[in-house]
């Protein structure tokens, strides 16, 4: 029960980090390419919306297919644990634009939570 709640909290945190990353990184991507005069794409609005929605949706699709409690593809336990940890660390990496300290803190929390989940489910 506690392991499931902790896993769900990590899922929500990762999806939130991905959405935040999409929102904050899109203007940087838009400024890296030549601007189109009067274009919405040139200001980064379209890319901002697409990344804000698209990144969490892609993550959730991969998570649901491979790493959810009822996956489409059943993986061996070691592969499942490593894959889940890697998927959660994606959220920590997405916090790098907020600063290294935030990303590092999120990474440490993810690793600690995953170790706790493994200990709780091993009983």
Backbone torsions as a table, in degrees:
resi	resn	phi	psi	omega
1	UNK	NA	-50.5	-179.6
2	UNK	-67.5	-38.6	178.8
3	UNK	-63.6	-39.4	178.3
4	UNK	-65.5	-41.9	178.3
5	UNK	-65.4	-40.1	178.7
6	UNK	-65.6	-42.4	176.8
7	UNK	-62.4	-41.7	178.4
8	UNK	-65.1	-39.6	177.4
9	UNK	-63.0	-39.6	177.1
10	UNK	-65.5	-38.3	177.1
11	UNK	-61.0	-48.2	-179.7
12	UNK	-63.3	-40.6	179.3
13	UNK	-64.9	-40.1	-179.9
14	UNK	-67.6	-43.3	178.3
15	UNK	-62.5	-40.2	177.7
16	UNK	-64.4	-42.7	179.0
17	UNK	-63.3	-39.2	178.0
18	UNK	-65.0	-42.1	177.3
19	UNK	-64.2	-42.7	178.3
20	UNK	-62.9	-42.5	178.8
21	UNK	-59.8	-45.8	179.7
22	UNK	-59.8	-39.7	-179.2
23	UNK	-69.1	-39.8	-174.9
24	UNK	-85.7	-28.7	-175.3
25	UNK	-85.6	-24.8	-176.1
26	UNK	-58.5	-44.0	177.5
27	UNK	-62.0	-33.5	177.4
28	UNK	-67.0	-39.1	177.0
29	UNK	-66.7	-39.4	-179.8
30	UNK	-66.8	-36.4	-179.1
31	UNK	-75.8	-16.2	-179.9
32	UNK	-79.7	-18.6	179.4
33	UNK	-107.8	160.2	-179.7
34	UNK	-62.9	138.7	-178.9
35	UNK	-79.0	143.4	175.2
36	UNK	-99.3	126.3	-175.2
37	UNK	-60.6	123.0	176.3
38	UNK	73.0	9.1	-176.5
39	UNK	-92.7	141.0	174.8
40	UNK	-66.6	-36.3	179.7
41	UNK	-63.5	-36.3	-179.3
42	UNK	-63.7	-26.9	179.1
43	UNK	-89.0	-7.7	177.2
44	UNK	88.8	6.0	-177.9
45	UNK	-66.4	-46.5	-179.2
46	UNK	-66.1	-45.8	179.6
47	UNK	-65.1	-33.4	178.3
48	UNK	-63.5	-46.5	179.9
49	UNK	-67.3	-43.6	-179.1
50	UNK	-62.9	-43.6	179.2
51	UNK	-71.1	-36.6	-179.9
52	UNK	-64.6	-37.8	179.9
53	UNK	-90.9	-41.9	-172.9
54	UNK	-67.8	-42.9	-177.6
55	UNK	-61.2	-48.4	176.8
56	UNK	-64.7	-34.4	-179.8
57	UNK	-67.0	-43.2	178.3
58	UNK	-64.3	-43.5	178.4
59	UNK	-60.2	-45.7	-178.7
60	UNK	-64.6	-35.5	178.5
61	UNK	-66.0	-44.3	177.8
62	UNK	-65.5	-43.8	179.7
63	UNK	-60.9	-46.7	-178.8
64	UNK	-65.5	-33.6	-178.9
65	UNK	-76.3	-35.3	-171.7
66	UNK	-115.1	-35.6	-166.3
67	UNK	-120.0	-1.2	-179.0
68	UNK	-71.6	168.2	178.1
69	UNK	-61.1	-25.4	177.5
70	UNK	-125.8	72.8	-172.0
71	UNK	-77.3	159.4	174.4
72	UNK	-72.9	-42.0	178.6
73	UNK	-109.0	121.0	-179.4
74	UNK	-86.9	125.2	-178.0
75	UNK	-106.7	155.6	173.7
76	UNK	-61.8	153.4	-174.9
77	UNK	-55.8	-41.4	-178.9
78	UNK	-67.3	-44.8	178.4
79	UNK	-62.1	-39.2	178.8
80	UNK	-62.8	-46.5	-179.2
81	UNK	-64.9	-44.1	179.5
82	UNK	-66.5	-42.0	179.4
83	UNK	-64.5	-42.5	177.5
84	UNK	-62.1	-44.3	179.5
85	UNK	-62.0	-43.7	178.9
86	UNK	-62.9	-40.9	179.5
87	UNK	-63.9	-40.1	178.6
88	UNK	-70.3	-34.0	178.6
89	UNK	-68.2	-21.4	173.5
90	UNK	-58.3	-40.5	177.2
91	UNK	-63.1	-38.3	178.3
92	UNK	-66.7	-40.5	178.7
93	UNK	-65.4	-34.4	178.9
94	UNK	-65.8	-16.4	178.0
95	UNK	-86.0	0.2	179.3
96	UNK	-56.8	-38.2	176.5
97	UNK	-60.5	-22.4	177.8
98	UNK	-79.3	-15.7	-179.7
99	UNK	130.7	153.5	-178.2
100	UNK	-64.7	-35.7	-178.3
101	UNK	-63.5	-42.6	179.0
102	UNK	-64.0	-44.5	-179.8
103	UNK	-65.4	-42.2	179.3
104	UNK	-65.4	-43.1	178.0
105	UNK	-60.9	-44.8	179.0
106	UNK	-63.2	-40.4	178.2
107	UNK	-62.9	-42.2	178.8
108	UNK	-66.0	-41.0	178.0
109	UNK	-62.9	-42.4	178.8
110	UNK	-61.6	-47.9	-179.6
111	UNK	-63.3	-42.9	178.6
112	UNK	-63.5	-42.2	179.9
113	UNK	-66.0	-40.6	179.1
114	UNK	-65.2	-39.2	176.8
115	UNK	-63.7	-42.4	178.1
116	UNK	-62.4	-43.1	178.4
117	UNK	-61.7	-43.6	179.2
118	UNK	-63.4	-39.0	178.7
119	UNK	-67.4	-43.3	-178.6
120	UNK	-68.0	-36.0	-178.2
121	UNK	-82.5	-16.5	179.4
122	UNK	-75.5	-17.5	-178.1
123	UNK	-75.2	NA	NA
